[in-house]
Amino acid sequence: MQPGRYGDGDGLFLVVTASGSKSWVCRVQKHGKRYDFGLGGVSKALLARARELVRQARIWVEAGLAPRYERKNAAGIPTFSDAAAKVFASHSKNWRNAKHNWQWLRSLEMFVFPKLGERRVSEITGPMLHDVLSEIWMTKPETARRVRQRIGVILDWAFSKGYRDSELSMKSATRGLPKQPTSSQHFAAMPYLDVPAFLPKLREKETMGRLALEFLIATAARSGEARGAVWSEIDLENRLWTIPPERMKAGREHIVPLTDHACRIVERCIQLRCVGTDLLFFGNRPRDPMSDMTLVKVLRDMGEPYTAHGFRSAFRDWASETTDFPDWVVEAALAHAVKDKTEAAYRRGPLLEKRHELMAAWSEFCLARPDTSK
């Protein structure tokens, strides 16, 4: 049979491609609007079945329903939460950041699923999204923007699968919401001069969160790196903490020299070690890393307006303003990528000896007895 479209009558066509494949296509019109949709290959739908599908399509059109949409409805349109799970399973394979994976679903579970989770994706409208986003639009502006983007990805997937009869503009869904406050991109950092006086206050109580925060300060690590630390990464004999690439922002292994200060914290964690977990700093459930909110709560309970990440800025300012260590040693300690390719090639390697000296000086500064006479 030559490639082409062969009519059977009543809007049913057999389409033959140049490769020889054959499939059924239905064309139905009403009020000048044309609906074309596939009915499957010849091997899956014989002529009698194809004619039956055409008759069903005409019934849908007469009732004012779009055939493609109703076919998916008959097959079962997923709820928003089911669709989110499918999209997450598809996309997360390419996401290396475990924190991003967790946040992607968690943000939907917290702010969207309670109102829209059981709704079929075909039922979701702009006003519904407007109501959901309005609750966090001003109080959690960055989260609201991310949630809006994630909802858009899910509904775009639903449309592409035929579960929705039309696309939904995320921009229109937030039209009418007030302008969000602008926020600085910098993390609130404690002035480095205040760190020595802060640490004794931090130790007034002992909690897993406070130990994790002190370890973060002692190592100038990122919050996620410290909270996710496991025993297999710690080498107390050689005083090293080796963080694998998959846990690093830049995707490269990072070796942290452990000072006496950091080692004492690790030794205390050994005493508090919980059976059944490899984590140094575990959350309420030993197998789960503690939440970033745990560190936030420690600082808030102490009346400090700073962030855990801000202690990296304090370390950077201290090194720049009070020491003679080269910038590239400080940047290496912070696991920052060296942008210049020639410089990166020349300085590749852990630079451990110089970084040991740098971290020892930081430890000496942090643990100095603050002058309370002023």
WOBEL-V20051 format. One record per residue. N is the residue number from 0. RES is the residue in three letters. PSI is psi in degrees with one decimal (* if undefined). D_LAST is the distance of its C-alpha to the last C-alpha in Angstrom with 2 decimals. Layout:
n:N res:RES psi:PSI d_last:D_LAST
n:N res:RES psi:PSI d_last:D_LAST
This chain:
n:0 res:MET psi:133.3 d_last:97.12
n:1 res:GLN psi:149.0 d_last:95.85
n:2 res:PRO psi:142.9 d_last:92.25
n:3 res:GLY psi:-171.7 d_last:92.00
n:4 res:ARG psi:124.7 d_last:91.80
n:5 res:TYR psi:122.6 d_last:94.75
n:6 res:GLY psi:137.9 d_last:95.27
n:7 res:ASP psi:-11.0 d_last:96.51
n:8 res:GLY psi:155.0 d_last:96.68
n:9 res:ASP psi:24.2 d_last:94.63
n:10 res:GLY psi:3.2 d_last:91.53
n:11 res:LEU psi:132.0 d_last:91.42
n:12 res:PHE psi:144.9 d_last:91.23
n:13 res:LEU psi:121.2 d_last:91.34
n:14 res:VAL psi:123.6 d_last:89.13
n:15 res:VAL psi:124.0 d_last:90.07
n:16 res:THR psi:171.4 d_last:87.72
n:17 res:ALA psi:-26.5 d_last:88.69
n:18 res:SER psi:-9.2 d_last:87.52
n:19 res:GLY psi:-5.0 d_last:89.97
n:20 res:SER psi:149.9 d_last:87.56
n:21 res:LYS psi:134.6 d_last:88.80
n:22 res:SER psi:160.4 d_last:86.93
n:23 res:TRP psi:139.7 d_last:87.66
n:24 res:VAL psi:137.0 d_last:86.22
n:25 res:CYS psi:139.1 d_last:86.81
n:26 res:ARG psi:122.6 d_last:86.97
n:27 res:VAL psi:139.1 d_last:87.03
n:28 res:GLN psi:145.7 d_last:87.04
n:29 res:LYS psi:131.1 d_last:86.69
n:30 res:HIS psi:38.0 d_last:86.45
n:31 res:GLY psi:-3.2 d_last:86.20
n:32 res:LYS psi:131.1 d_last:83.16
n:33 res:ARG psi:137.0 d_last:83.73
n:34 res:TYR psi:123.0 d_last:82.19
n:35 res:ASP psi:130.7 d_last:82.52
n:36 res:PHE psi:150.2 d_last:81.27
n:37 res:GLY psi:149.8 d_last:82.13
n:38 res:LEU psi:4.0 d_last:83.95
n:39 res:GLY psi:171.1 d_last:83.46
n:40 res:GLY psi:161.9 d_last:85.64
n:41 res:VAL psi:-33.7 d_last:89.34
n:42 res:SER psi:-25.3 d_last:88.80
n:43 res:LYS psi:-25.6 d_last:86.53
n:44 res:ALA psi:107.6 d_last:88.50
n:45 res:LEU psi:170.3 d_last:92.26
n:46 res:LEU psi:-43.0 d_last:94.21
n:47 res:ALA psi:-40.5 d_last:94.82
n:48 res:ARG psi:-39.5 d_last:91.13
n:49 res:ALA psi:-41.7 d_last:90.17
n:50 res:ARG psi:-36.6 d_last:92.65
n:51 res:GLU psi:-40.3 d_last:91.18
n:52 res:LEU psi:-35.1 d_last:87.65
n:53 res:VAL psi:-43.6 d_last:88.98
n:54 res:ARG psi:-40.3 d_last:90.54
n:55 res:GLN psi:-38.3 d_last:87.25
n:56 res:ALA psi:-39.7 d_last:85.44
n:57 res:ARG psi:-36.3 d_last:87.92
n:58 res:ILE psi:-43.5 d_last:87.31
n:59 res:TRP psi:-43.9 d_last:83.55
n:60 res:VAL psi:-43.1 d_last:84.13
n:61 res:GLU psi:-30.3 d_last:86.50
n:62 res:ALA psi:0.7 d_last:83.86
n:63 res:GLY psi:19.7 d_last:81.36
n:64 res:LEU psi:144.6 d_last:79.37
n:65 res:ALA psi:126.0 d_last:78.39
n:66 res:PRO psi:-46.0 d_last:80.17
n:67 res:ARG psi:-41.8 d_last:77.44
n:68 res:TYR psi:-44.8 d_last:74.89
n:69 res:GLU psi:-29.1 d_last:77.24
n:70 res:ARG psi:-41.5 d_last:78.18
n:71 res:LYS psi:-36.6 d_last:74.57
n:72 res:ASN psi:-41.5 d_last:74.32
n:73 res:ALA psi:-34.4 d_last:77.37
n:74 res:ALA psi:-19.3 d_last:75.82
n:75 res:GLY psi:100.7 d_last:72.60
n:76 res:ILE psi:132.0 d_last:69.65
n:77 res:PRO psi:156.1 d_last:66.32
n:78 res:THR psi:168.4 d_last:63.59
n:79 res:PHE psi:-40.9 d_last:60.37
n:80 res:SER psi:-37.5 d_last:58.59
n:81 res:ASP psi:-42.1 d_last:61.51
n:82 res:ALA psi:-40.4 d_last:61.48
n:83 res:ALA psi:-40.3 d_last:57.72
n:84 res:ALA psi:-40.4 d_last:58.34
n:85 res:LYS psi:-43.2 d_last:61.12
n:86 res:VAL psi:-42.8 d_last:59.09
n:87 res:PHE psi:-44.4 d_last:56.11
n:88 res:ALA psi:-35.8 d_last:58.44
n:89 res:SER psi:-43.5 d_last:59.90
n:90 res:HIS psi:-34.4 d_last:56.75
n:91 res:SER psi:-15.2 d_last:54.32
n:92 res:LYS psi:-28.0 d_last:56.46
n:93 res:ASN psi:3.9 d_last:55.01
n:94 res:TRP psi:121.3 d_last:51.35
n:95 res:ARG psi:-19.9 d_last:49.36
n:96 res:ASN psi:110.7 d_last:46.08
n:97 res:ALA psi:-34.7 d_last:46.13
n:98 res:LYS psi:-40.9 d_last:43.30
n:99 res:HIS psi:-42.2 d_last:45.39
n:100 res:ASN psi:-48.4 d_last:48.41
n:101 res:TRP psi:-44.6 d_last:46.61
n:102 res:GLN psi:-34.3 d_last:45.07
n:103 res:TRP psi:-53.1 d_last:48.44
n:104 res:LEU psi:-38.0 d_last:50.24
n:105 res:ARG psi:-40.3 d_last:47.34
n:106 res:SER psi:-36.4 d_last:46.71
n:107 res:LEU psi:-39.9 d_last:50.40
n:108 res:GLU psi:-37.1 d_last:50.49
n:109 res:MET psi:-43.1 d_last:47.64
n:110 res:PHE psi:-14.3 d_last:48.56
n:111 res:VAL psi:-47.8 d_last:52.26
n:112 res:PHE psi:-37.9 d_last:54.26
n:113 res:PRO psi:-31.3 d_last:53.79
n:114 res:LYS psi:-33.9 d_last:55.76
n:115 res:LEU psi:-5.0 d_last:57.78
n:116 res:GLY psi:-37.8 d_last:58.00
n:117 res:GLU psi:-1.4 d_last:61.46
n:118 res:ARG psi:140.7 d_last:62.81
n:119 res:ARG psi:145.3 d_last:65.26
n:120 res:VAL psi:-24.4 d_last:64.08
n:121 res:SER psi:-19.6 d_last:67.16
n:122 res:GLU psi:-13.8 d_last:66.04
n:123 res:ILE psi:131.1 d_last:62.56
n:124 res:THR psi:167.8 d_last:62.32
n:125 res:GLY psi:-47.2 d_last:59.89
n:126 res:PRO psi:-34.8 d_last:59.15
n:127 res:MET psi:-45.6 d_last:58.29
n:128 res:LEU psi:-37.7 d_last:55.73
n:129 res:HIS psi:-44.1 d_last:54.40
n:130 res:ASP psi:-39.8 d_last:53.79
n:131 res:VAL psi:-47.8 d_last:52.05
n:132 res:LEU psi:-28.8 d_last:49.73
n:133 res:SER psi:-26.4 d_last:48.96
n:134 res:GLU psi:-23.6 d_last:47.05
n:135 res:ILE psi:4.1 d_last:44.39
n:136 res:TRP psi:-39.1 d_last:44.88
n:137 res:MET psi:-32.8 d_last:41.84
n:138 res:THR psi:-30.5 d_last:39.61
n:139 res:LYS psi:66.7 d_last:40.07
n:140 res:PRO psi:-44.5 d_last:41.32
n:141 res:GLU psi:-42.7 d_last:41.13
n:142 res:THR psi:-40.6 d_last:42.73
n:143 res:ALA psi:-41.1 d_last:45.38
n:144 res:ARG psi:-38.9 d_last:46.36
n:145 res:ARG psi:-39.7 d_last:46.70
n:146 res:VAL psi:-43.0 d_last:48.72
n:147 res:ARG psi:-44.1 d_last:50.98
n:148 res:GLN psi:-40.2 d_last:51.62
n:149 res:ARG psi:-37.8 d_last:52.43
n:150 res:ILE psi:-42.5 d_last:54.79
n:151 res:GLY psi:-41.1 d_last:56.50
n:152 res:VAL psi:-42.2 d_last:57.10
n:153 res:ILE psi:-44.6 d_last:58.68
n:154 res:LEU psi:-31.1 d_last:60.91
n:155 res:ASP psi:-40.4 d_last:61.97
n:156 res:TRP psi:-42.8 d_last:63.02
n:157 res:ALA psi:-40.0 d_last:64.94
n:158 res:PHE psi:-42.5 d_last:66.76
n:159 res:SER psi:-26.3 d_last:67.67
n:160 res:LYS psi:-3.9 d_last:69.13
n:161 res:GLY psi:9.4 d_last:71.18
n:162 res:TYR psi:-15.6 d_last:69.35
n:163 res:ARG psi:145.6 d_last:68.51
n:164 res:ASP psi:-12.7 d_last:71.06
n:165 res:SER psi:159.2 d_last:68.61
n:166 res:GLU psi:162.6 d_last:65.21
n:167 res:LEU psi:121.9 d_last:62.26
n:168 res:SER psi:121.6 d_last:59.91
n:169 res:MET psi:-30.5 d_last:56.24
n:170 res:LYS psi:-43.1 d_last:55.49
n:171 res:SER psi:-28.1 d_last:57.88
n:172 res:ALA psi:-24.9 d_last:56.46
n:173 res:THR psi:7.6 d_last:53.10
n:174 res:ARG psi:134.1 d_last:54.66
n:175 res:GLY psi:-14.5 d_last:53.51
n:176 res:LEU psi:149.0 d_last:50.11
n:177 res:PRO psi:159.7 d_last:47.20
n:178 res:LYS psi:131.6 d_last:45.31
n:179 res:GLN psi:149.4 d_last:42.50
n:180 res:PRO psi:142.0 d_last:38.94
n:181 res:THR psi:143.8 d_last:37.86
n:182 res:SER psi:147.9 d_last:34.99
n:183 res:SER psi:146.3 d_last:32.90
n:184 res:GLN psi:-6.0 d_last:34.01
n:185 res:HIS psi:144.9 d_last:30.48
n:186 res:PHE psi:137.4 d_last:28.76
n:187 res:ALA psi:118.8 d_last:25.43
n:188 res:ALA psi:136.1 d_last:22.96
n:189 res:MET psi:133.8 d_last:19.42
n:190 res:PRO psi:135.3 d_last:17.30
n:191 res:TYR psi:-26.2 d_last:17.35
n:192 res:LEU psi:-20.1 d_last:13.64
n:193 res:ASP psi:-11.2 d_last:13.40
n:194 res:VAL psi:-44.8 d_last:16.22
n:195 res:PRO psi:-35.8 d_last:14.67
n:196 res:ALA psi:-23.6 d_last:12.75
n:197 res:PHE psi:-39.0 d_last:16.01
n:198 res:LEU psi:-43.5 d_last:18.39
n:199 res:PRO psi:-35.9 d_last:17.54
n:200 res:LYS psi:-38.2 d_last:18.00
n:201 res:LEU psi:-33.5 d_last:21.18
n:202 res:ARG psi:-1.1 d_last:22.50
n:203 res:GLU psi:-28.2 d_last:22.18
n:204 res:LYS psi:150.1 d_last:25.70
n:205 res:GLU psi:115.4 d_last:28.34
n:206 res:THR psi:163.5 d_last:30.71
n:207 res:MET psi:-35.5 d_last:32.73
n:208 res:GLY psi:-39.9 d_last:30.94
n:209 res:ARG psi:-37.0 d_last:27.48
n:210 res:LEU psi:-42.2 d_last:28.98
n:211 res:ALA psi:-41.0 d_last:30.54
n:212 res:LEU psi:-40.9 d_last:27.37
n:213 res:GLU psi:-38.0 d_last:25.51
n:214 res:PHE psi:-41.4 d_last:28.62
n:215 res:LEU psi:-44.3 d_last:28.63
n:216 res:ILE psi:-43.2 d_last:25.07
n:217 res:ALA psi:-28.7 d_last:25.96
n:218 res:THR psi:-6.3 d_last:29.16
n:219 res:ALA psi:33.3 d_last:28.30
n:220 res:ALA psi:164.4 d_last:31.51
n:221 res:ARG psi:157.5 d_last:32.87
n:222 res:SER psi:-49.2 d_last:32.93
n:223 res:GLY psi:-33.8 d_last:36.69
n:224 res:GLU psi:-43.0 d_last:36.72
n:225 res:ALA psi:-46.3 d_last:34.34
n:226 res:ARG psi:-28.0 d_last:35.98
n:227 res:GLY psi:5.3 d_last:39.41
n:228 res:ALA psi:135.6 d_last:38.79
n:229 res:VAL psi:160.8 d_last:41.69
n:230 res:TRP psi:-31.2 d_last:42.29
n:231 res:SER psi:-15.6 d_last:44.94
n:232 res:GLU psi:-14.2 d_last:42.34
n:233 res:ILE psi:128.8 d_last:40.19
n:234 res:ASP psi:91.1 d_last:41.11
n:235 res:LEU psi:-32.1 d_last:38.83
n:236 res:GLU psi:-44.2 d_last:40.99
n:237 res:ASN psi:1.5 d_last:40.35
n:238 res:ARG psi:54.2 d_last:36.91
n:239 res:LEU psi:147.3 d_last:38.00
n:240 res:TRP psi:112.2 d_last:38.03
n:241 res:THR psi:112.2 d_last:41.01
n:242 res:ILE psi:122.9 d_last:41.14
n:243 res:PRO psi:160.1 d_last:44.73
n:244 res:PRO psi:-37.9 d_last:45.72
n:245 res:GLU psi:-13.2 d_last:46.59
n:246 res:ARG psi:3.2 d_last:43.00
n:247 res:MET psi:144.2 d_last:41.51
n:248 res:LYS psi:-40.9 d_last:41.18
n:249 res:ALA psi:-2.0 d_last:42.95
n:250 res:GLY psi:22.6 d_last:45.58
n:251 res:ARG psi:144.9 d_last:44.90
n:252 res:GLU psi:141.0 d_last:43.91
n:253 res:HIS psi:127.7 d_last:40.28
n:254 res:ILE psi:124.8 d_last:39.11
n:255 res:VAL psi:120.4 d_last:35.48
n:256 res:PRO psi:133.9 d_last:34.29
n:257 res:LEU psi:120.2 d_last:32.67
n:258 res:THR psi:174.7 d_last:29.73
n:259 res:ASP psi:-39.7 d_last:29.09
n:260 res:HIS psi:-49.7 d_last:26.60
n:261 res:ALA psi:-38.6 d_last:29.34
n:262 res:CYS psi:-36.0 d_last:31.99
n:263 res:ARG psi:-37.5 d_last:30.23
n:264 res:ILE psi:-43.0 d_last:30.24
n:265 res:VAL psi:-42.6 d_last:33.91
n:266 res:GLU psi:-34.8 d_last:34.75
n:267 res:ARG psi:-36.8 d_last:33.31
n:268 res:CYS psi:-31.6 d_last:35.46
n:269 res:ILE psi:-41.0 d_last:38.42
n:270 res:GLN psi:-31.3 d_last:37.94
n:271 res:LEU psi:4.6 d_last:37.84
n:272 res:ARG psi:136.5 d_last:40.64
n:273 res:CYS psi:135.4 d_last:43.18
n:274 res:VAL psi:136.3 d_last:46.90
n:275 res:GLY psi:5.7 d_last:48.57
n:276 res:THR psi:148.1 d_last:45.82
n:277 res:ASP psi:4.5 d_last:44.74
n:278 res:LEU psi:139.6 d_last:41.38
n:279 res:LEU psi:-44.4 d_last:38.10
n:280 res:PHE psi:94.1 d_last:36.43
n:281 res:PHE psi:161.9 d_last:39.14
n:282 res:GLY psi:-156.3 d_last:39.25
n:283 res:ASN psi:-34.5 d_last:40.83
n:284 res:ARG psi:121.0 d_last:44.05
n:285 res:PRO psi:-30.7 d_last:43.64
n:286 res:ARG psi:-10.9 d_last:45.90
n:287 res:ASP psi:136.0 d_last:43.92
n:288 res:PRO psi:149.6 d_last:40.71
n:289 res:MET psi:151.0 d_last:37.87
n:290 res:SER psi:152.8 d_last:37.55
n:291 res:ASP psi:-28.2 d_last:34.93
n:292 res:MET psi:-22.2 d_last:34.25
n:293 res:THR psi:-43.3 d_last:32.98
n:294 res:LEU psi:-37.2 d_last:29.95
n:295 res:VAL psi:-43.2 d_last:29.55
n:296 res:LYS psi:-38.1 d_last:29.68
n:297 res:VAL psi:-47.8 d_last:27.00
n:298 res:LEU psi:-40.6 d_last:24.54
n:299 res:ARG psi:-40.6 d_last:25.87
n:300 res:ASP psi:-26.8 d_last:25.68
n:301 res:MET psi:0.0 d_last:21.98
n:302 res:GLY psi:22.4 d_last:21.57
n:303 res:GLU psi:131.1 d_last:20.90
n:304 res:PRO psi:24.3 d_last:22.91
n:305 res:TYR psi:170.9 d_last:23.48
n:306 res:THR psi:158.8 d_last:26.56
n:307 res:ALA psi:-40.5 d_last:27.26
n:308 res:HIS psi:-27.7 d_last:28.85
n:309 res:GLY psi:-18.9 d_last:25.78
n:310 res:PHE psi:-22.9 d_last:24.15
n:311 res:ARG psi:-37.2 d_last:26.83
n:312 res:SER psi:-38.1 d_last:25.54
n:313 res:ALA psi:-43.4 d_last:22.00
n:314 res:PHE psi:-43.7 d_last:23.71
n:315 res:ARG psi:-43.3 d_last:25.77
n:316 res:ASP psi:-42.2 d_last:22.98
n:317 res:TRP psi:-47.2 d_last:21.04
n:318 res:ALA psi:-40.2 d_last:24.33
n:319 res:SER psi:-38.6 d_last:25.22
n:320 res:GLU psi:-20.7 d_last:22.05
n:321 res:THR psi:-4.3 d_last:20.87
n:322 res:THR psi:169.1 d_last:24.16
n:323 res:ASP psi:13.2 d_last:27.66
n:324 res:PHE psi:135.7 d_last:29.57
n:325 res:PRO psi:151.1 d_last:32.49
n:326 res:ASP psi:-37.2 d_last:32.50
n:327 res:TRP psi:-25.3 d_last:35.61
n:328 res:VAL psi:-42.0 d_last:33.93
n:329 res:VAL psi:-43.2 d_last:31.10
n:330 res:GLU psi:-37.0 d_last:33.80
n:331 res:ALA psi:-37.8 d_last:35.81
n:332 res:ALA psi:-32.4 d_last:32.95
n:333 res:LEU psi:0.8 d_last:32.75
n:334 res:ALA psi:34.5 d_last:36.57
n:335 res:HIS psi:141.7 d_last:37.05
n:336 res:ALA psi:141.2 d_last:40.57
n:337 res:VAL psi:118.5 d_last:41.21
n:338 res:LYS psi:-39.1 d_last:43.20
n:339 res:ASP psi:121.7 d_last:45.00
n:340 res:LYS psi:-38.4 d_last:47.97
n:341 res:THR psi:-44.7 d_last:48.31
n:342 res:GLU psi:-41.4 d_last:44.68
n:343 res:ALA psi:-40.7 d_last:44.91
n:344 res:ALA psi:-39.0 d_last:48.01
n:345 res:TYR psi:-35.1 d_last:46.48
n:346 res:ARG psi:13.6 d_last:43.30
n:347 res:ARG psi:153.0 d_last:44.86
n:348 res:GLY psi:162.4 d_last:43.95
n:349 res:PRO psi:-14.0 d_last:40.85
n:350 res:LEU psi:39.6 d_last:39.07
n:351 res:LEU psi:-39.8 d_last:37.80
n:352 res:GLU psi:-47.6 d_last:36.83
n:353 res:LYS psi:-36.1 d_last:34.51
n:354 res:ARG psi:-31.0 d_last:33.11
n:355 res:HIS psi:-44.5 d_last:32.52
n:356 res:GLU psi:-42.6 d_last:30.35
n:357 res:LEU psi:-47.5 d_last:28.49
n:358 res:MET psi:-31.6 d_last:27.86
n:359 res:ALA psi:-39.2 d_last:26.85
n:360 res:ALA psi:-39.8 d_last:24.17
n:361 res:TRP psi:-41.9 d_last:22.97
n:362 res:SER psi:-44.2 d_last:23.01
n:363 res:GLU psi:-40.3 d_last:21.05
n:364 res:PHE psi:-47.5 d_last:18.30
n:365 res:CYS psi:-36.2 d_last:18.40
n:366 res:LEU psi:0.3 d_last:18.42
n:367 res:ALA psi:140.1 d_last:15.62
n:368 res:ARG psi:119.8 d_last:13.24
n:369 res:PRO psi:146.8 d_last:10.03
n:370 res:ASP psi:109.8 d_last:6.80
n:371 res:THR psi:4.6 d_last:5.57
n:372 res:SER psi:-15.2 d_last:3.81
n:373 res:LYS psi:* d_last:0.00
